[in-house]
Amino acid sequence: MIKHFLHPILLLTTILLLAPITHAAPEIGQSAPDFTVIDSDGHTHHLADYRGKFVVLEWLNHGCPFVAKHYDSGHMQALQKKYTDAGVVWLSIISSKPGSQGHATPKEANQTKAEKKSAATAILLDESGTVGRLYAAKVTPHMFIINPEGVLVYAGGIDDKRSTDVADIATAKNYVAQALDEALAGNSITKPTSQPYGCSIKY
C-alpha cells in the first residue's frame, strides 16, 4: 500500500522539478530584475554593472520576419547606433533554446552581427531562457528600457505597426525612440507600455 501511495507524490515532485520557472512580468516604475549572462564574445554582463546608464533590452531572433523587417531595412541598426552614441547600453538577447529557430552559437551570433552590421553593445546568449523568463519576454522583438537608477521605464513593442512590411516603418510611431528621447531629455515617458508584437520566443 505504501509503495502505491508514494508513486503519485514522486511523479508530482518530478513534474515540478522539470517545469520551467516562470516569473511575473516586471512592473514599470519598479527595479528591473538583475541578471548575469555571457555574450557572444565570452564576456560576462551583469545588469547591475550598468547603473548610471540607460539600458535597452531587445529580444532577438533573426529567423523571425518581424525582426527581419527592422534589420533588413537597417532601421534597428540605426536606432542602436543613435542611442549607443548617446551613451545608452543596448543589449540584444537571444533566448531561443538549442535546436530551435533563432538559436545561435557564439560564432554564429558574431557572424550574423557582422553581416547585419548590428550596433548593439553586445549580443547576449540566453539559451536557457533564464533572462527571457525573468522579464516575461514573449516575442521578438520585445523591448525594455531601464533607467540609470535601475528602474524599468518602458516595456512593449518597438512601434505601433504590427506588420512585417518594411514600408510601414516610415509611418510608424516608434515607442522605443520616443521613450529614449524623452528620458534622455529628463522628461517623463508619455507611453511607458505598449503591446509587443512579433514571433513567439522559442524557449
N, C-alpha and C positions, 0 to 999 in steps of 0.2 A: 504493500500500500504506500509506504514512504517513497519507494522508487518512482511510482507513477505520479505521486504528488509533486515531486521535485522537477519533473520534466518541463511543465509549463513555466515554472519560475526561471529555470535555466534558459529556456528559449526566449523568454521576455528580456532577460538580462542581456543575452547575446544581441537581440534586436536593438536594444537601447545603446549598447556599446558601439554597434556598427552604424547607427543612424547618424547622419551629418549634424553637427552642431549648428543651430540656427540662432540668429540674433534679431532683435527688434531693430528696425531702421533707426539710425541715429537722428536726433531731432535738431532742427535749426535752432541756433542760439545756445546749444549745449556743446561741451567739449567733444571734439572729433575723436573717435576711437583710435588709440595708438596702435602701431603695428611695426613689425620688423620683417623685412623681406629682402631678398637678394636680386640684383638687377642682371641684365644680360651680359654685363662685363664682370660679374662676380663680386661686385661691391654691395655691401650691406647698407640698407637705408632704414633709419628709424624716423618715424614721423616726428617724434619729439625733437629731433635734431634740427628741424626746420622752424622752430619757434622764432618769431621775429620776421617771418616772411609769409607772403600769401602762397598757398599751395593749391594746385589744381590736380584732381584725380580724374583720369579719363580711362574708362574701361574699354579695352581694345580687342578686336578680332578682325584681322584683315580679310577673312573669308566672308564677312558679313557685308551685304550690299549697302546697308545704311552707313557703315564705316567707309566703304569704298567711295560713296558719294562725296564724303568730306576729304578723303585723302587723294583720290584720283584727280580732283579739281584743284588740289593744292590749298584748299581752304583751311583744313585743320593745321597744316604746317605753318601757314601764315599766322594763325592765331597763336600757335606755340612760340613762334619767333617774336611776334609783337610783345607778348607778355613776359617771356623769359628775358628779353632785352630790358624789360622794365623791372626785373628783379624777382619775378614770380617763379616758383619752382613748379614745373609741370611734369607729373609722373603718369606715364601711360602704363596701365596694368593689364596683364594677360592672365585671366583666371580660368581659361579652358583647361580641362583635365587632359592628361596624356591620352593620345589616340582620338581626341575629338577635334572638331573644326576649330581653328584658331590657335591651337596649342603650338608652341614653338620652343625649340631648344635654344640655348644662348646663342649659338652660331646662327641659327635661322632667324632669330629675332634681330640680331645685329645686321644680318644681310638685308632683311626687309626694311629695317630702319634706314640703312644707307640708300636702298633703292627708292624708297618713298621720300627720302630727304626729310625725315622727321626732325623737328627741332625740339623735341621733348627733352627734358633734363635727363631722364632715364626711362628705360623700359623695365618694369618690374615683373618678375616671373612668379606668379602666384598659382602654380599648377595644383596645389592642394585646395585652392578656393578659400583659404582662411580669410584673406583680406576682403575678398568679394562678399563673403557671408557676413563678415563683421560690419560692412556698410550696407548690407542688404541690397547690393548691386544686382540689378535684374537683366539689363540689356547692354548691348554695345551699340553706340557709345552712351554710357551712363556717366554723368558728370557731377563732380562735387568740388566745392571751393571752401577752403579753410583759411581763416584769417590769421594774422601774426600772433594772436593770443591763443591759437589752437582751437578756435571755436568754428563750428560748421556754419557757414553763412549762405550756402547755396547747395541745392540738390535737385537734380532732374535732368531734363533733356538739354541738348545743345541749342535747339531753337524751336520754333513753333510750326515748322513744316514737316509733318510726319510722312516723308516720302523718300524714295531713292533717286529722285530726279535731280541731277546737278543744277538744272535751270532754276530750281526752287531756292537755291542758296541766296541768290541775289535779292529776292524779295522777302526772305525770312527774317524774323526778329531773333537775333542771336542772344539768347538769355545769358550765356556764359560771358560773352564780351560785355554785355550791358552790366552784369553784376560786377565784373572786374573793374570796368571803368568807374563805376560808382564807388566801389570800395577803395580803389586806389586814390580817388579824389577826396576820400574822407567822408563820403556821403553814405546814407543808409541804402540798402539794396531794396529796390521797389518790388522786385519779384524774386523772393528767395527760394521758391519751389516751383516746379513745373512737372508735367507728366513726361517721364522719359520714354523714348521710342527707339526701336532697333531690333536686333536679333537677341534671342534669349542667351544668356551666358551658359556655356556648356560645362557646368560643374560636374 
